[in-house]
Amino acid sequence: MVAFLLVACVATLTTGALTFREARTGVLQQSQDTVIQQFRDHVNGLAASLAYPPSQVELDVFAMNLADSEPSGNWRVLATYGKLSATSARQDRFSELTPDLREAVSSRGSTVFQRVTTRGRPALVVGLPVTFGTRQQPTSAASGLDVFLTVPQTNERDYVQALVPAVERATVPALILAVLLALLAARGVLRPVRELSRATRSVAEGHLDTRLAVNGTDELADLSHTFNETAAALEESVAELRRMEARARRFAADVSHELRTPLAAMSAVTDILDEDAAQLAPDTATAVRLISEETVKLARLVEDLMEISRFDAGAAGLHLDEIDVADSIRRTLASRAWLETVDTQLPGPGEIRGRLDPRRLDVVVANLVGNALRHGARPVRLRLYAREHPDTGRRAVIEVLDSGPGIPESVLPHVFDRFYKSDAARTRTEGSGLGLAITSENVHLHGGTVDAANGPHGGAVFTVELPLWPDEKPSEPRQGSHS
């Protein structure tokens, strides 16, 4: 829009300036041509009766007669012949005449003029050499007589000054009209661009049904048509992806649900076989124990898949209770016989209390500690303390550290991904491969954060921050998100 306005202003002002210049030149040119023609005619008429070489008296009379030949009485004449000089007014020094003009008349032998300003008054100075010819020599030859004329240009100056307000009166409406036209033109271009910008922002916010109205056949109309086609194709692709994702979630949930009943029966059978394994042959006992272990792993995988399915479907919810966080962590470690295995640094009873979901907190702690014991090295340390956050208030911080080699830098961004394997050759693990992903989902469900890093002295460090929410329930987090 600024460019449009600048073009309009520059074009209008330039047109006004050129118009003024042409008008000024026309006024001065007409006045100049008229004066020179009259001056030449009068000089030719009076010079014919002048004797050559003229005397001082004859030169004075010639200058006076030449000045009086103009009825307005504005002419001042200077005539020179050799060392003789005569003016139409006594003691007139003819200060307007410059040495350059005098030299130009003598050397060129043609009419020369110059506009000068003396004491703030403009004037036109004309220099004319007098020539003569004879029958024997028809070509004009210099007579040595040079005549100079000074005519005031005040009237012409007044005419030119009168043009200024006239040009202004014409330029201002033209400028306003040009600006209005520029604004209309800019609006015609910017309106579709703004609509395209709003539509693009709407699509970026997830409104894939956004479309633009296509008007006209210009480039912007083509762009709007292309945008609509792109948005329609994107909407179709996203809808198909969502349908595929929904089918995949439903399939995983259905499979997991269908597996629970036979797995329960298998678990009961393997429990009985485990009790009688000592009475079986060694090879049979080994096979029974292997089947029992694999059944336990499969049952755990099915439970984890069911939990992930609930997160993906948005069916996972919090059941908050006022708990002592340190006491809840002790019960988690005790239920899995880890109190002697894990070095804990926990505050005293009642120091860190808050509204949390005890079951989900148990899952978070168990998964992190179990991961450290399986993939790290002992000793494994667990630390709990409180931290004040300027936005969310008091938060419980749980740190789980191991003494292993740590996590490779290339693996750190993916540790919370589902079924991620840092070693491509590793096909089996003791866990389901979903523990850290479930941990991340449970932490985010509380409105907290979980991070994985390497300690300064080696080993992996998992840090969980949970808002304690002493008075209210946390806001609903995004479902199906991963760190």
Stockholm file with secondary structure:
# STOCKHOLM 1.0

chainA/1-483         MVAFLLVACVATLTTGALTFREARTGVLQQSQDTVIQQFRDHVNGLAASLAYPPSQVELDVFAMNLADSEPSGNWRVLATYGKLSATSARQDRFSELTPDLREAVSSRGSTVFQRVTTRGRPALVVGLPVTFGTRQQPTSAASGLDVFLTVPQTNERDYVQALVPAVERATVPALILAVLLALLAARGVLRPVRELSRATRSVAEGHLDTRLAVNGTDELADLSHTFNETAAALEESVAELRRMEARARRFAADVSHELRTPLAAMSAVTDILDEDAAQLAPDTATAVRLISEETVKLARLVEDLMEISRFDAGAAGLHLDEIDVADSIRRTLASRAWLETVDTQLPGPGEIRGRLDPRRLDVVVANLVGNALRHGARPVRLRLYAREHPDTGRRAVIEVLDSGPGIPESVLPHVFDRFYKSDAARTRTEGSGLGLAITSENVHLHGGTVDAANGPHGGAVFTVELPLWPDEKPSEPRQGSHS
#=GR chainA/1-483 SS CHHHHHHHHHHHHHHHHHHHHHHHHHHHHHHHHHHHHHHHHHHHHHHTTCCSSCCHHHHHHHHHHHHHTSTTCCCEEEEEETTEEEESSTTCCCTTCCHHHHHHHHHHCSCEEEEEEETTEEEEEEEEEEEECCSSCCSCEEEEEEEEEEEECHHHHHHHHHHHHHHHHHHHHHHHHHHHHHHHHHHHHHHHHHHHHHHHHHHHTTCTTCCCCCCSSSHHHHHHHHHHHHHHHHHHHHHHHHHHHHHHHHHHHHHHHHHHHHHHHHHHHHHHHHHTGGGSCHHHHHHHHHHHHHHHHHHHHHHHHHHHHHHHTTCCCCCCEEEEHHHHHHHHHHHTTCTTTEEEECCCTTSSEEEECHHHHHHHHHHHHHHHHHHSCSCEEEEEEEEEETTTEEEEEEEEECCSSCCCTTTGGGTTSTTCCSSTTCCCCSSCSCHHHHHHHHHHHTTCEEEEEECTTSSEEEEEEEECCSSSCCCCCCTTCCC
#=GC SS_cons         CHHHHHHHHHHHHHHHHHHHHHHHHHHHHHHHHHHHHHHHHHHHHHHTTCCSSCCHHHHHHHHHHHHHTSTTCCCEEEEEETTEEEESSTTCCCTTCCHHHHHHHHHHCSCEEEEEEETTEEEEEEEEEEEECCSSCCSCEEEEEEEEEEEECHHHHHHHHHHHHHHHHHHHHHHHHHHHHHHHHHHHHHHHHHHHHHHHHHHHTTCTTCCCCCCSSSHHHHHHHHHHHHHHHHHHHHHHHHHHHHHHHHHHHHHHHHHHHHHHHHHHHHHHHHHTGGGSCHHHHHHHHHHHHHHHHHHHHHHHHHHHHHHHTTCCCCCCEEEEHHHHHHHHHHHTTCTTTEEEECCCTTSSEEEECHHHHHHHHHHHHHHHHHHSCSCEEEEEEEEEETTTEEEEEEEEECCSSCCCTTTGGGTTSTTCCSSTTCCCCSSCSCHHHHHHHHHHHTTCEEEEEECTTSSEEEEEEEECCSSSCCCCCCTTCCC
//
